Amino acid sequence: KGFKTRFHLYTVPGQVFYNASRKLILRGVDGIVFVADSAPNRLRANAESMRNMRENLAEYGLGLDDVPLVIQVNKRDLPDALPVEMVRAVVDPEGKYPVFEAVATEGKGVMETLKEVSRLVLGRVGSEA
C-alpha cells in the first residue's frame, strides 16, 4: 500500500534480573516473539517470563490482545525437549497465538517466526491506515 517498512528487532534475556530492560523495550512495541525454552528445567521459567511480560505490558495499559504475539518454542534439538503441547500449555493455555518450533543455533524456525510476527504487525498497521 505504498508503505516503506523498517523493523527494529530487540532481544532481552528472560531472567527476572533484567526486568527493567525488558519493561523498557516493551514501551511502544508493535509485535512480540516470545521465545520459550524446551528444556524441562525451564518450564517454570517460561511461565514466569510470560507472567512478567503480561505485568510489564499492563504498566503501559496494554494486554496481550493489544500486541501481535508469536510464540517460538526453541531448543527443539535437545534430547529431553518437552513436547510443544506441554510448553504451550504453560505459556499459552488458551492456544490463542501462533507457535513455531525452532533450533535457533541452526537457524531452524527463526525466519518462519519472524515472517509471521511481521505479517501480523503489518496487518495491524495496514488496518489502522
Secondary structure, 3 states (H helix, E strand, C coil): CCCCCCCCCCCCCCCHHHHHHHHHHHCCCCCEEEEEECCHHHHHHHHHHHHHHHHHHHCCCCCHHHCCEEEEEECCCCCCCCCHHHHHHHHCCCCCCCEEECEHHHCECHHHHHHHHHHHHHHHHHHHC
